Amino acid sequence: MTEPKTAGTGPDRSRGASDARLTDALNAIGTGAYVADEQGLIVAVNSLTERLLDRPAEDLIGQDAHELLHRGPQGQPLPTSRCTMRQAFHAGQPAQGEEEYFARGDGSLLRISWLITPYTIAGPGAGTLVVFHTPEAGPPTEPGPERAERMSDLERLALLAETTTQLTSTFDVEEAQRRLVRLVVPRLADWVVIDLITERDEVWRTAVVQADGDTLVRHEDLQGPMPPIPTESPMPLSRALRGVASTLAGPETYQGAPDSGIAVEQRRLFDATGIHSAAIAPLRSTREVLGALTLGRAEKPGNYTIADLPLIEDIARRAGVALDNARLYQRQRAVAETMQNHLLPQMPSVPGLQMTVRYLPAPDASQVGGDWYDAFTLSDGATALAIGDVVGHDLEAAAGMAQLRNMLRAYAWSQREPPSRIVERLDEAVMPITDVSMATLIFARVAEMDDGHWELSWTNAGHPPPLLIDHNGLARYLTEGHGLLLGTGVLGPRPDASTPLPPGSTLLLYTDGLIEAPGQTLDEGLHRLRQHAAALAHRPLPSFTDQLLRRVQPPGIDDVALLTLRTPPREEAG
């Protein structure tokens, strides 16, 4: 839980972060660029587009790009049947055009050349990237006469834009590599090789992929660990792995006596693939060298030249930054998840009661760390249950969660008082003693009565209500005992509530990651949870818990903590 929120704010935050990354990627392009979704609505623009079109981003985003911008030479609206850009958009194919016109915000016309290419938008799905420039401004040019023959400036800019947007929209290292492969083959090469340096300074050949027509074939026999990086070797891959320079290479480069184990592997690569020309560039972040990218031509005619290196270096530089971000993200996620798992307790063994717990970390590392559960035996023999969600995420939230849990345990053990009074004391201490700003919490006690039946008493500090399902599948939310969340500074009496737990009934305590989903209200999430929980009431408790998670399918916007408890069936009660 990042902050007190209403339904839908979690997904909005996630989408907002994705849109911000997309805008940053477009701003790295040296000409006008925008992205449209599958309906043709603009979802992101760069700052140069705002200047060229004399329109602020808020006047562009959400508008139909064709209807808002595309015009004929005299400023007349352009029918979609005559719009080559719109036709290519619907066909999902790359296309480009010259001498066309966009309408500016002041009513004047902007003469443009354009190129569009399809690509995947993070979250919504299919999208289209539009890159345009004016003849007056002109796009940046590359040195070398062969450049215009092989790839136009607009195509180059579109490829770089697509590289940035594709790679920055994932924080998974393997997925980033797969996207990089699809970007460069067969467009620039028919072979691509990726060598990465691990955190232990070992080199792994993580990808050797061939473009066989439109099919990408992975050659796993050529992948795997590589020899160490030689410190002084002048050979192309060795230099790239040291971050020295981009270089051209061919089979003849490695025909002499090898100066290192890497040179031996390179000779094997050229022999096995038939590559006759290769360009090798370092994969670098702002902090370190991450590896090397090799593009190779075996079936494609012609050799790479020096004029090809700036484009390949630019792609490798953007890929290096994306891979470094993905590595940092995964490292952060692993630390937070490990800390969270170590802090979450083992469940006590209570005669007559079954308990099962699950914790699902969010895919986004920034969303890990705030959710927790607890169960422990109280000094009077009753069993305490707790479920909570601390404002914030990552290590700070995990540490705050540990503080809150430990204080709750101490109060609950030493003070033989109702749950409401325990949570009142906890709320009084949250602000002056802990690093927790706000949190939601359910604190409950389960006790066996003299007649052998079980009773639940609880207080709720701003948390989603517990769900109680009897053995016949009748399910109801326990909405009583509800009060303010912790840390508001508004102190006062809190309500208590109690209810009998029927024989064979199941109690479900959970965090909001289980019921929040994009495009869905909290009421819809609560209804879905109750529906599936009721249908699974007859399952053994571990199966009930796992099947419930599988059916509800938490969307992964937030982490999920889940605690389920079941009382003994009627024949065992008493």
C-alpha positions as CSV (number, residue, x, y, z in Angstrom):
1,M,0.0,0.0,0.0
2,T,1.7,3.2,-1.1
3,E,-0.9,5.6,0.4
4,P,-4.5,5.8,1.5
5,K,-6.3,5.3,-1.7
6,T,-9.7,4.7,-3.4
7,A,-10.5,2.0,-5.9
8,G,-8.4,2.2,-9.0
9,T,-5.5,4.4,-7.8
10,G,-3.0,1.5,-7.7
11,P,-3.4,0.7,-11.4
12,D,-3.4,4.4,-12.3
13,R,0.0,4.8,-10.5
14,S,1.4,1.8,-12.5
15,R,0.1,3.1,-15.8
16,G,1.4,6.6,-15.0
17,A,4.9,5.3,-14.3
18,S,4.8,3.4,-17.7
19,D,3.6,6.5,-19.5
20,A,6.4,8.6,-18.0
21,R,9.0,6.1,-19.1
22,L,7.5,6.2,-22.6
23,T,7.6,10.0,-22.7
24,D,11.3,9.9,-21.5
25,A,12.1,7.5,-24.3
26,L,10.5,9.6,-27.0
27,N,12.4,12.7,-25.7
28,A,15.6,10.9,-26.5
29,I,14.7,11.0,-30.2
30,G,16.1,13.9,-32.2
31,T,12.9,14.7,-34.1
32,G,9.1,14.8,-33.6
33,A,7.6,11.6,-32.3
34,Y,4.4,10.3,-30.8
35,V,2.8,7.0,-29.9
36,A,-0.8,6.0,-30.8
37,D,-2.7,3.1,-29.3
38,E,-4.6,0.5,-31.3
39,Q,-7.6,2.9,-31.7
40,G,-5.3,5.6,-33.1
41,L,-5.5,7.7,-30.0
42,I,-2.3,9.5,-29.0
43,V,-0.9,8.2,-25.7
44,A,2.5,9.9,-25.5
45,V,4.4,12.7,-27.3
46,N,7.9,14.1,-27.0
47,S,8.7,17.8,-26.3
48,L,9.8,18.4,-29.9
49,T,6.4,17.3,-31.1
50,E,4.8,19.9,-28.8
51,R,7.1,22.6,-30.2
52,L,6.7,21.6,-33.9
53,L,2.9,21.4,-33.6
54,D,2.5,24.3,-31.3
55,R,0.3,22.2,-29.1
56,P,0.9,21.2,-25.4
57,A,0.9,17.5,-24.6
58,E,-2.5,17.7,-22.8
59,D,-4.1,18.9,-26.1
60,L,-2.7,15.9,-28.0
61,I,-2.9,13.0,-25.6
62,G,-6.2,11.1,-25.9
63,Q,-7.0,12.6,-29.3
64,D,-7.4,10.7,-32.6
65,A,-4.1,11.4,-34.3
66,H,-5.5,11.4,-37.9
67,E,-8.5,13.6,-37.2
68,L,-6.5,16.1,-35.1
69,L,-3.4,16.4,-37.2
70,H,-3.5,15.1,-40.8
71,R,-4.5,17.6,-43.4
72,G,-4.4,18.1,-47.2
73,P,-2.2,20.7,-48.9
74,Q,-4.8,23.4,-48.5
75,G,-5.5,22.5,-44.9
76,Q,-8.6,20.5,-45.7
77,P,-9.4,17.3,-43.6
78,L,-7.9,14.3,-45.2
79,P,-10.3,11.3,-45.7
80,T,-9.0,8.1,-44.2
81,S,-9.3,6.4,-47.6
82,R,-6.7,8.7,-49.0
83,C,-4.4,8.6,-45.9
84,T,-1.4,6.2,-46.5
85,M,-0.4,6.7,-42.8
86,R,-3.8,5.5,-41.6
87,Q,-3.8,2.6,-44.1
88,A,-0.4,1.4,-42.8
89,F,-1.6,1.9,-39.2
90,H,-4.6,-0.4,-39.7
91,A,-2.4,-2.9,-41.6
92,G,0.1,-3.0,-38.8
93,Q,3.0,-2.5,-41.2
94,P,5.9,0.0,-41.3
95,A,5.5,2.8,-43.9
96,Q,6.8,6.2,-44.7
97,G,5.7,9.2,-46.6
98,E,7.0,12.6,-47.9
99,E,5.4,16.0,-48.5
100,E,2.4,15.7,-46.3
101,Y,0.9,18.1,-43.7
102,F,0.1,18.3,-40.0
103,A,-2.2,20.9,-38.6
104,R,-0.5,23.1,-35.9
105,G,-2.2,24.6,-32.9
106,D,-2.4,28.1,-34.5
107,G,-4.2,26.8,-37.6
108,S,-1.1,26.8,-39.9
109,L,0.2,23.8,-41.7
110,L,3.4,22.0,-41.0
111,R,5.0,20.2,-44.0
112,I,6.4,16.9,-42.8
113,S,8.0,13.6,-43.8
114,W,7.1,10.7,-41.6
115,L,7.7,7.1,-40.8
116,I,5.5,4.8,-38.7
117,T,6.2,1.4,-37.3
118,P,4.2,-0.9,-35.0
119,Y,5.4,-2.0,-31.6
120,T,4.0,-3.2,-28.3
121,I,2.9,-0.6,-25.7
122,A,3.5,-1.8,-22.1
123,G,0.2,-2.7,-20.6
124,P,-2.5,-1.9,-23.2
125,G,-0.9,-4.0,-26.1
126,A,-0.5,-3.0,-29.7
127,G,0.5,0.5,-30.6
128,T,2.2,2.5,-33.4
129,L,5.2,4.8,-33.2
130,V,5.1,7.9,-35.5
131,V,8.4,9.7,-36.2
132,F,8.2,12.9,-38.3
133,H,10.4,15.9,-39.3
134,T,10.1,19.0,-41.3
135,P,12.2,19.7,-44.4
136,E,13.3,22.9,-42.8
137,A,14.7,21.3,-39.7
138,G,15.7,18.0,-41.1
139,P,16.6,15.0,-39.1
140,P,20.2,14.3,-38.0
141,T,22.4,12.7,-40.6
142,E,25.0,10.0,-40.4
143,P,28.4,10.1,-42.0
144,G,29.1,7.8,-44.9
145,P,27.6,7.5,-48.4
146,E,26.3,4.0,-47.8
147,R,24.0,5.1,-45.0
148,A,21.3,6.5,-47.3
149,E,21.4,3.3,-49.4
150,R,20.9,1.0,-46.4
151,M,18.6,2.9,-44.0
152,S,17.1,6.3,-44.3
153,D,17.5,8.8,-41.5
154,L,13.8,8.4,-40.6
155,E,14.1,4.6,-40.5
156,R,17.2,5.0,-38.3
157,L,15.4,7.4,-35.9
158,A,12.4,5.1,-35.8
159,L,14.6,2.1,-35.0
160,L,16.3,4.0,-32.2
161,A,13.0,5.2,-30.8
162,E,11.6,1.7,-30.9
163,T,14.7,0.3,-29.3
164,T,14.3,2.8,-26.4
165,T,10.6,2.3,-25.9
166,Q,10.8,-1.5,-26.2
167,L,13.7,-1.9,-23.8
168,T,12.7,0.6,-21.2
169,S,9.2,-0.8,-20.8
170,T,10.5,-4.0,-19.2
171,F,12.5,-4.6,-16.0
172,D,13.2,-8.3,-16.8
173,V,16.8,-9.0,-18.1
174,E,15.8,-12.0,-20.2
175,E,12.8,-10.2,-21.8
176,A,15.0,-7.2,-22.6
177,Q,17.4,-9.5,-24.4
178,R,14.5,-11.1,-26.4
179,R,13.3,-7.7,-27.4
180,L,16.8,-6.6,-28.4
181,V,17.1,-9.6,-30.6
182,R,13.8,-9.0,-32.3
183,L,14.7,-5.3,-32.9
184,V,18.0,-6.0,-34.8
185,V,17.3,-9.2,-36.7
186,P,16.5,-9.5,-39.6
187,R,16.4,-5.7,-39.9
188,L,20.2,-5.2,-39.5
189,A,21.6,-8.7,-39.4
190,D,20.8,-12.3,-39.8
191,W,22.7,-13.3,-36.7
192,V,22.9,-11.6,-33.3
193,V,25.1,-12.6,-30.4
194,I,24.8,-11.2,-26.8
195,D,27.6,-11.7,-24.3
196,L,26.9,-10.5,-20.8
197,I,29.3,-10.0,-17.8
198,T,27.8,-11.4,-14.6
199,E,28.0,-9.8,-11.2
200,R,30.9,-12.2,-10.5
201,D,32.8,-10.9,-13.5
202,E,32.2,-14.0,-15.5
203,V,31.2,-13.8,-19.2
204,W,28.2,-15.8,-20.4
205,R,27.1,-16.0,-24.1
206,T,23.4,-15.6,-23.3
207,A,22.0,-15.5,-26.9
208,V,23.0,-16.7,-30.3
209,V,20.1,-16.2,-32.6
210,Q,19.7,-16.7,-36.3
211,A,17.0,-15.1,-38.5
212,D,15.7,-17.8,-40.9
213,G,13.3,-15.8,-42.9
214,D,10.7,-14.5,-40.4
215,T,11.6,-17.2,-37.9
216,L,14.2,-16.6,-35.1
217,V,16.2,-19.7,-34.3
218,R,18.1,-19.9,-31.0
219,H,21.4,-21.9,-31.2
220,E,21.8,-23.1,-27.6
221,D,24.8,-25.2,-28.5
222,L,26.7,-22.0,-29.1
223,Q,25.6,-20.4,-25.8
224,G,26.9,-20.8,-22.3
225,P,29.9,-19.7,-20.2
226,M,32.9,-18.0,-21.9
227,P,36.6,-17.8,-20.9
228,P,37.6,-14.7,-18.8
229,I,38.2,-11.3,-20.4
230,P,41.9,-10.9,-21.3
231,T,43.3,-7.6,-20.0
232,E,45.4,-6.6,-23.0
233,S,44.0,-8.5,-26.0
234,P,43.5,-6.4,-29.1
235,M,40.9,-8.7,-30.5
236,P,37.5,-7.1,-31.2
237,L,35.3,-9.0,-28.7
238,S,37.9,-8.7,-25.9
239,R,38.1,-5.0,-26.5
240,A,34.3,-4.6,-26.5
241,L,34.0,-6.5,-23.3
242,R,36.5,-4.1,-21.7
243,G,34.4,-1.2,-23.0
244,V,37.2,0.0,-25.3
245,A,35.6,0.4,-28.7
246,S,33.3,-0.9,-31.3
247,T,35.0,-2.9,-34.1
248,L,34.4,-4.7,-37.3
249,A,35.4,-8.3,-37.6
250,G,35.2,-11.3,-40.0
251,P,36.3,-14.9,-40.0
252,E,39.8,-13.9,-41.0
253,T,40.1,-11.8,-37.8
254,Y,40.4,-15.0,-35.7
255,Q,42.3,-17.2,-38.1
256,G,45.7,-16.6,-36.5
257,A,47.1,-18.1,-33.3
258,P,44.5,-17.3,-30.6
259,D,45.7,-15.0,-27.8
260,S,42.9,-16.1,-25.4
261,G,40.1,-18.5,-24.7
262,I,37.7,-15.9,-26.0
263,A,39.5,-15.9,-29.4
264,V,39.0,-19.6,-29.6
265,E,35.3,-19.3,-28.9
266,Q,35.0,-16.5,-31.5
267,R,36.7,-18.7,-34.2
268,R,34.2,-21.5,-33.3
269,L,31.3,-19.0,-33.6
270,F,32.4,-17.8,-37.1
271,D,32.9,-21.4,-38.3
272,A,29.6,-22.6,-37.0
273,T,27.4,-19.7,-38.2
274,G,29.1,-18.8,-41.5
275,I,29.1,-15.2,-40.6
276,H,31.3,-13.3,-43.2
277,S,31.0,-9.9,-41.6
278,A,30.3,-8.8,-38.0
279,A,30.1,-5.5,-36.0
280,I,30.8,-5.8,-32.3
281,A,29.8,-3.0,-29.8
282,P,30.1,-2.8,-26.0
283,L,26.9,-2.9,-23.9
284,R,27.6,-0.1,-21.4
285,S,25.6,1.6,-18.8
286,T,26.6,4.9,-17.1
287,R,28.3,2.8,-14.4
288,E,30.0,-0.2,-16.0
289,V,30.4,-2.4,-19.0
290,L,27.7,-5.1,-19.1
291,G,28.8,-7.1,-22.1
292,A,28.9,-6.9,-25.9
293,L,26.5,-7.0,-28.8
294,T,27.5,-8.7,-32.0
295,L,25.6,-8.4,-35.3
296,G,26.6,-10.8,-38.0
297,R,25.8,-11.3,-41.7
298,A,25.9,-14.7,-43.2
299,E,23.2,-14.7,-45.9
300,K,22.8,-10.9,-46.1
301,P,25.0,-9.5,-48.9
302,G,27.7,-6.9,-48.2
303,N,30.0,-6.3,-45.3
304,Y,29.6,-3.9,-42.4
305,T,31.6,-0.7,-42.7
306,I,32.7,2.0,-40.4
307,A,29.6,4.0,-41.4
308,D,27.4,1.3,-39.8
309,L,29.0,1.6,-36.4
310,P,27.4,4.8,-35.1
311,L,23.9,3.3,-35.4
312,I,25.0,-0.1,-33.8
313,E,26.8,1.8,-31.0
314,D,23.6,3.8,-30.4
315,I,21.5,0.7,-30.2
316,A,24.0,-1.0,-27.9
317,R,24.2,2.1,-25.6
318,R,20.4,2.2,-25.2
319,A,20.3,-1.6,-24.6
320,G,23.1,-1.3,-22.0
321,V,21.2,1.3,-20.0
322,A,18.0,-0.8,-20.2
323,L,19.8,-3.9,-19.1
324,D,21.5,-2.1,-16.2
325,N,18.2,-0.7,-15.0
326,A,16.7,-4.2,-15.3
327,R,19.5,-5.7,-13.2
328,L,19.2,-3.0,-10.6
329,Y,15.5,-3.5,-10.4
330,Q,15.8,-7.3,-10.0
331,R,18.5,-6.9,-7.4
332,Q,16.3,-4.5,-5.5
333,R,13.4,-6.8,-5.8
334,A,15.4,-9.8,-4.6
335,V,16.6,-7.9,-1.5
336,A,13.1,-6.7,-0.6
337,E,11.5,-10.0,-1.2
338,T,14.2,-11.9,0.8
339,M,13.9,-9.5,3.7
340,Q,10.1,-9.7,3.6
341,N,10.1,-13.5,3.6
342,H,12.6,-13.6,6.4
343,L,10.5,-11.2,8.5
344,L,7.2,-13.1,7.9
345,P,6.7,-15.6,10.8
346,Q,6.0,-19.3,10.9
347,M,2.5,-20.2,11.9
348,P,1.9,-21.7,15.4
349,S,0.5,-25.1,15.9
350,V,-3.0,-24.8,17.6
351,P,-4.8,-28.0,18.4
352,G,-8.1,-28.1,16.5
353,L,-7.3,-25.3,14.1
354,Q,-5.8,-25.4,10.7
355,M,-3.9,-22.4,9.3
356,T,-2.3,-21.7,6.0
357,V,-0.5,-18.5,4.8
358,R,0.7,-17.3,1.4
359,Y,2.8,-14.3,0.4
360,L,2.9,-13.2,-3.3
361,P,5.5,-10.4,-4.0
362,A,4.5,-8.0,-6.7
363,P,6.3,-8.2,-10.1
364,D,7.3,-4.5,-9.7
365,A,10.1,-4.3,-7.1
366,S,8.8,-0.9,-6.0
367,Q,5.6,-2.5,-4.8
368,V,7.2,-5.2,-2.6
369,G,7.5,-4.9,1.2
370,G,4.4,-3.5,2.8
371,D,2.1,-6.5,3.3
372,W,2.3,-8.9,6.2
373,Y,0.5,-11.4,8.3
374,D,1.1,-12.9,11.8
375,A,-0.3,-15.5,14.2
376,F,0.9,-16.3,17.7
377,T,-0.3,-17.7,21.0
378,L,-1.4,-15.2,23.6
379,S,-0.6,-15.4,27.4
380,D,-4.2,-16.5,28.1
381,G,-4.0,-19.4,25.6
382,A,-6.0,-17.7,22.8
383,T,-4.6,-17.4,19.3
384,A,-3.8,-13.9,17.9
385,L,-4.2,-13.2,14.2
386,A,-3.1,-10.2,12.3
387,I,-3.0,-9.0,8.7
388,G,-1.7,-5.6,7.7
389,D,-0.4,-3.3,5.0
390,V,2.2,-0.5,5.7
391,V,2.2,2.7,3.6
392,G,5.2,2.6,1.3
393,H,7.1,-0.1,-0.4
394,D,10.5,-1.8,-0.7
395,L,13.0,-2.0,2.2
396,E,11.6,0.9,4.1
397,A,8.1,-0.6,4.2
398,A,9.5,-4.1,5.1
399,A,11.4,-2.5,8.0
400,G,8.3,-0.6,9.1
401,M,6.3,-3.8,8.9
402,A,8.7,-5.5,11.2
403,Q,8.5,-2.7,13.8
404,L,4.8,-2.7,13.7
405,R,4.5,-6.5,14.1
406,N,6.9,-6.7,17.0
407,M,5.2,-3.9,18.9
408,L,1.8,-5.5,18.3
409,R,3.2,-8.8,19.6
410,A,4.6,-7.2,22.8
411,Y,1.3,-5.3,23.5
412,A,-0.9,-8.3,22.8
413,W,1.2,-10.6,25.0
414,S,1.5,-8.3,28.0
415,Q,-1.9,-6.7,28.0
416,R,-4.9,-9.0,28.5
417,E,-7.3,-6.7,26.8
418,P,-9.7,-6.7,23.9
419,P,-8.3,-6.3,20.4
420,S,-9.5,-2.7,20.2
421,R,-7.5,-1.7,23.2
422,I,-4.4,-3.3,21.9
423,V,-4.7,-1.5,18.6
424,E,-5.4,1.8,20.4
425,R,-2.1,1.4,22.3
426,L,-0.3,0.5,19.1
427,D,-1.8,3.6,17.3
428,E,-0.6,5.9,20.1
429,A,3.0,4.6,19.6
430,V,3.2,4.4,15.8
431,M,4.1,8.0,15.1
432,P,6.6,8.7,18.0
433,I,8.3,5.3,18.0
434,T,8.3,3.8,14.5
435,D,9.2,4.8,11.0
436,V,5.6,3.9,9.9
437,S,3.6,6.8,8.6
438,M,0.3,5.0,8.1
439,A,-0.9,1.4,8.0
440,T,-4.0,-0.7,7.8
441,L,-4.5,-3.6,10.2
442,I,-6.9,-6.3,11.4
443,F,-6.0,-7.7,14.8
444,A,-8.1,-10.6,16.0
445,R,-8.1,-13.3,18.7
446,V,-9.5,-16.8,18.2
447,A,-10.5,-18.7,21.4
448,E,-12.2,-22.0,22.1
449,M,-15.3,-21.7,24.2
450,D,-16.3,-24.0,27.1
451,D,-18.8,-25.8,24.8
452,G,-16.0,-26.7,22.4
453,H,-16.9,-24.1,19.7
454,W,-14.7,-21.3,18.5
455,E,-15.2,-17.6,18.6
456,L,-13.5,-14.8,16.8
457,S,-13.2,-11.2,18.2
458,W,-11.5,-8.5,16.2
459,T,-11.0,-4.8,15.5
460,N,-10.3,-3.4,12.0
461,A,-8.1,-0.4,11.4
462,G,-9.0,0.6,7.8
463,H,-8.3,-2.8,6.3
464,P,-10.4,-4.8,3.8
465,P,-12.9,-6.9,5.8
466,P,-12.4,-10.6,6.8
467,L,-14.3,-13.2,4.8
468,L,-16.1,-16.0,6.6
469,I,-17.3,-19.1,4.7
470,D,-19.2,-21.9,6.4
471,H,-18.8,-25.5,5.4
472,N,-21.9,-25.2,3.1
473,G,-20.4,-22.4,1.1
474,L,-22.3,-19.5,2.7
475,A,-19.9,-16.6,2.6
476,R,-20.2,-13.2,4.3
477,Y,-17.8,-10.3,4.9
478,L,-17.3,-9.3,8.6
479,T,-17.8,-5.6,8.2
480,E,-18.3,-4.8,11.9
481,G,-15.5,-3.4,14.2
482,H,-14.3,-1.1,11.5
483,G,-12.3,2.1,12.5
484,L,-9.6,4.5,11.1
485,L,-6.3,3.3,9.8
486,L,-3.2,3.7,12.0
487,G,-1.1,6.8,11.9
488,T,-3.8,9.4,11.2
489,G,-3.1,11.2,14.5
490,V,-6.8,11.0,15.4
491,L,-6.8,8.9,18.6
492,G,-9.8,7.6,20.4
493,P,-11.8,4.4,21.3
494,R,-11.9,1.7,18.6
495,P,-14.7,-0.7,18.1
496,D,-14.7,-4.4,18.8
497,A,-16.7,-7.1,17.1
498,S,-17.2,-10.8,17.7
499,T,-18.8,-13.8,15.9
500,P,-18.9,-17.5,16.4
501,L,-16.9,-19.6,14.0
502,P,-19.2,-22.5,12.9
503,P,-17.7,-26.0,12.7
504,G,-15.8,-26.5,9.5
505,S,-15.9,-22.8,8.6
506,T,-13.0,-21.0,6.9
507,L,-11.8,-17.5,7.8
508,L,-9.9,-15.5,5.2
509,L,-7.7,-12.5,6.0
510,Y,-6.0,-10.8,3.1
511,T,-4.5,-7.6,1.8
512,D,-5.8,-5.3,-0.9
513,G,-3.6,-6.7,-3.6
514,L,-6.0,-9.7,-3.8
515,I,-9.0,-7.6,-4.7
516,E,-7.7,-4.6,-6.6
517,A,-7.4,-5.0,-10.4
518,P,-7.1,-2.5,-13.3
519,G,-10.5,-1.3,-14.6
520,Q,-12.4,-2.9,-11.7
521,T,-14.0,-1.4,-8.6
522,L,-13.3,-2.7,-5.1
523,D,-16.9,-4.0,-4.9
524,E,-16.3,-6.1,-8.0
525,G,-13.1,-7.4,-6.5
526,L,-14.8,-8.3,-3.2
527,H,-17.6,-10.0,-5.1
528,R,-15.2,-12.1,-7.2
529,L,-13.3,-13.1,-4.0
530,R,-16.5,-14.2,-2.2
531,Q,-17.8,-16.1,-5.2
532,H,-14.6,-18.2,-5.6
533,A,-14.1,-18.7,-1.9
534,A,-17.7,-20.0,-1.5
535,A,-17.2,-22.4,-4.4
536,L,-14.0,-23.8,-2.8
537,A,-15.3,-24.2,0.7
538,H,-15.2,-28.0,0.5
539,R,-11.5,-28.2,-0.4
540,P,-8.8,-29.0,2.1
541,L,-7.4,-25.8,3.4
542,P,-4.0,-25.8,1.5
543,S,-5.9,-26.6,-1.7
544,F,-8.5,-24.0,-0.9
545,T,-5.8,-21.3,-0.5
546,D,-3.9,-22.2,-3.6
547,Q,-6.9,-22.6,-5.8
548,L,-8.4,-19.3,-4.6
549,L,-5.2,-17.5,-5.6
550,R,-5.2,-19.3,-8.9
551,R,-8.9,-18.4,-9.6
552,V,-8.8,-14.8,-8.4
553,Q,-5.6,-14.2,-10.2
554,P,-4.2,-11.1,-8.4
555,P,-3.1,-8.7,-11.1
556,G,0.3,-8.1,-9.6
557,I,-0.1,-4.4,-9.0
558,D,0.6,-4.9,-5.3
559,D,2.0,-7.7,-3.2
560,V,-0.5,-10.0,-1.5
561,A,-0.5,-11.5,2.0
562,L,-3.1,-14.1,2.8
563,L,-4.0,-16.0,6.0
564,T,-6.6,-18.7,6.1
565,L,-7.9,-20.5,9.2
566,R,-10.4,-23.4,9.5
567,T,-12.2,-24.7,12.5
568,P,-12.7,-28.4,13.1
569,P,-15.7,-30.1,11.5
570,R,-18.9,-30.7,13.5
571,E,-18.0,-34.3,14.5
572,E,-14.7,-33.1,16.0
573,A,-16.1,-29.9,17.7
574,G,-16.4,-30.4,21.4
